Amino acid sequence: MADLGFSEHHQNEIINYMRFTRSKRILRLKTIDACFEEVKDSRLVEETFTVDEVREMLDGLQMVVHGEVETELMNSAHINVLQLRQLFSQAEKFYLRLQSDISELENRELLEQVAEFEKTDFKTFDKINQNPSKSKLAPMNESGVSELLNKEIARLQEENDKLKTKLRTLELQAMSVLDEKTKAERALKDLQKVQGEQQVAAHSMEISSLEDTVAALKVDFEKTLSTNAALQKDLQENLISSKHELLRVQEQLAMAEKELEKKFQQTAAYRNMKEILTKKNEQIKELRKCLQKYEPNE
């Protein structure tokens, strides 16, 4: 018994379709035979014919046979389209996308297999089913639907697992970036603190030195005040001048402090730390966008 590689149900459907096409083929062959018989009965009434008469009869017969064959071929093509329409309609109900390989339609080996099937199993089937009942193309059974649903659920589950894994990876990357940002901020604060302490120490030393100078001037002033009034006046002027110098120095110290802070901001270490913080902030923004894309509710 030849096997086309289908289940019993689908093989029976193919047999029904082949019976239908065979009946159409037999009917069309009978029509062509009738055309020849009509020519024989209506035109072959004389014993002799001229060449023109024979040519005229053959041309007319050719036109009739050509029209019959063309009609049958067109009808067969349209029937095949309707058959495919039924199959595609059932497939689309289950969200399936069927495809056909046109090149396989002229596969000689498969065509011979179908011909052998028609000679053996098809005739056997005709003997068993002399009066087959008409039936529509049956839908897929519930087990097939469950199998499709299970496959789709498994595919969605696998895709969900992949997304979860990707999300965990993004979370780890985000935590790593946050840690790096925290470390960078700490390092920047420590650097600023060290720089600040150094600046305060330098300022304190300068102020202490100036205070010592003022104290020395005061001692000298007190010593000379008791000895000479003129010298006292000079010392007072010197004291006033020293105070002015002190104010000027303090102003210079303030300006130097501002300049030192400005130079610190222009140092490579400060710029590098600032660039690192800027890059880390941009990375955190991008990672948050990615997280919002995959987990918008969260």
Secondary structure, 3 states (H helix, E strand, C coil): CCCCCCCHHHHHHHHHHHHHHHHHHHHHHHHHHHHHHHHHHHHCCCCCCCHHHHHHHHHHHHHHHHHHHHHHHHHHHHHHHHHHHHHHHHHHHCCCCCCCCHHHHHCHHHHHHHHHHHHCHHHHHHHHCCCCCCCCCCCCCHHHHHHHHHHHHHHHHHHHHHHHHHHHHHHHHHHHHHHHHHHHHHHHHHHHHHHHHHHHHHHHHHHHHHHHHHHHHHHHHHHHHCCCHHHHHHHHHHHHHHHHHHHHHHHHHHHHHHHHHHHHHCCHHHHHHHHHHHHHHHHHHHHHHHHHHHCCCC
